[in-house]
Amino acid sequence: MADRALRGMRLGTQSLESIEHAELAARRDVHYDCPNGHILTFPFSVEADVPLSWECHCGALALLRDGDQPEAKEEKAARTHWDMLLERRTIPELEELLEERLEYLRSMRAS
């Protein structure tokens, strides 16, 4: 067993390859400006598609410097329960239902 052991090398933790003759991909620095004054800089490959926005560490949306602005998304107003109720019933109908329920509750209390 000792004859077959590899000495001087930890298997799986070190590579025999070196970066001496490796060609790195061409890169460029891309800058994003946060509305809170932060500047984000990331290296991207020259061939990569650069996103128009990036989430800053503060949570705001940083926009690409010297780039097109992203399309503004149309935001719907949030519908409340009251809005949905008014789509189904009118105010006089709701008042009538309220009176019916109040009468029912009063009759239950009297019993």
C-alpha positions, 0 to 999 in steps of 0.5 A, spaced: 500 500 500 505 504 501 508 503 494 502 506 491 501 512 495 502 519 492 507 523 495 508 530 496 501 532 493 494 533 496 489 530 491 483 534 489 486 541 493 491 543 488 492 543 480 498 542 476 496 547 471 499 554 471 496 561 468 503 563 465 500 562 458 493 563 459 489 568 455 484 572 459 478 574 456 478 581 454 474 585 459 471 592 460 469 596 466 462 598 466 459 603 471 453 604 474 450 610 478 445 609 484 440 615 486 443 615 493 450 617 490 454 610 490 458 608 484 458 601 482 464 598 477 464 591 475 468 588 470 464 585 464 467 581 458 467 585 451 462 580 448 457 580 454 451 583 454 451 589 459 444 590 463 441 597 463 440 597 471 443 593 477 441 593 484 445 597 489 447 594 495 443 600 499 437 596 495 436 602 490 436 601 482 443 603 479 442 605 472 448 604 467 452 610 466 452 613 459 447 608 457 439 608 455 434 608 460 430 602 462 423 602 459 418 605 465 414 599 467 406 601 467 404 600 474 397 598 476 394 601 482 393 596 487 385 594 488 383 594 495 377 590 498 373 596 498 374 597 490 372 590 488 366 590 493 364 597 489 365 593 482 359 588 485 355 592 489 352 600 489 352 604 495 344 603 496 345 596 496 351 596 501 346 600 506 341 595 505 345 589 506 348 592 512 341 594 515 339 587 514 345 584 518 344 589 523 337 587 524 339 580 524 344 581 530 339 585 534 334 579 533 340 574 535 342 578 541 334 579 544 333 571 544 
